Amino acid sequence: MRRGMGTADGWGGDRLVVRASNQTTERILTKDDLLGYMQSGCKPRSRWRIGTEHEKLGFNTADNRRINYEQISNVLRSLERRFGWQPIMEGDNIIGVKLDGQSVTLEPGGQFELSGAPLETLHQTCGEVNSHLYQVKAIAEEMGISFLGIGFDPTWEQEDVPMMPKGRYKLMKSYMPTVGGLGLDMMFRSCTIQVNLDFESEKDMVEKFRIGLCLQPIATALFANSPFKERKPNGYLSWRSKIWTDTDAARCGNLPFVFDEGFGFERYVEHALDVPMYFVYRNGTYVDCLGMSFRDFMEGKLPSLPGVYPTMDDFESHLSTLFPEVRLKKFLEMRGADGGPWKMICALPALWVGLLYDEEAQRQAADLVADWSRDDRDYLLEEVAKTGLRTPFRGRTVLDLSRDVVEIAKGGLLRRGFDEASFLGELENVLDSGVCAADTLLHKYNTVWNQSVDPVYAEYQY
């Protein structure tokens, strides 16, 4: 699923680790420990970093079918041999590689994900993306495979997608249909770009969290790139965004309590304790804890692990199974964008860094959304997936609002002083034309592609 930066340690700060055996811990965790873990994410501005993640669909160039685990493992082993990456193993299976704070890992359907290192500037971030895509492309071409930059598989049904051999995915596959109608689409066929950002204090975290939740639909509209499903238009510009509204209400959505007076780290910890669990990882095995309570786990009362208490690693893992539009760990994850071409991968961190890493830009963004209601936020989340930049909003359109947002971000980047504003260029092109990637795909589908989605594989591969 959508994990943070590969390993949370890369963001600095000390982790409390309580060592676990099969039945006991050295010390039982308290809620204060969990709160302290969240608070340890606060960093001075000089230590703020940028983490970018992106997923892509691997396919065979001969027939456009999704690549299988054997092919993916060959790519991972080639990254290891040729470029010095270190393997990440689960049992006998290689499930990823890591190098210098980066990791390459697998989503349930083999979506290939780069979780980038925490970096200081957007130039470093885009350089990291370019290096990764160069390495993967060099390996993939020799294997007769390639990777597609899009938000949702345009062709294959779920049963055509091979499941990766990771224990957590088997559990989640059985659980998803019990809590929502589109969770399996999320697992096996969707792709996203994500940016992870730091905060200075609890107050700063709260303001960034609120801005992020309000403006996530703006990112969805600008990056919308998933209009096809099983070879036909699906009625949405961002089917990936729609998927999250029917995946699991207990762990997804806009989190209205973030806007309550007094919201802070403690309230988010309370929320996390109430979200049903998926699993506990013990001795190389994922233990089925589907629907169970982390509160019970804190008291040693899990039915599947009686007398066993959680470690901080368990809490970290549990946090990674929460999927709101903005997710809090020891940093904030902005999760509203569809996967796309490499220039859009660089544009997403540019948008959010511009908005949230400059004091004046953050103030302007907070003022922009200050009087938005819960109905406003919920409306945008639902409607933007369908109508994107054309969505009406408070007497204007989301296109108008997006122009304001990108202008604020541009000012923020200019004031940062790293010559980063050019990374907003792709978004400025979208705003100038009023046309997002999904609009372009649909136009091509209905004209030069003669209502076929097959050309997308040639035209939109990395």
Disulfide bonds with the S-S distance in Angstrom:
Cys126-Cys346 2.04
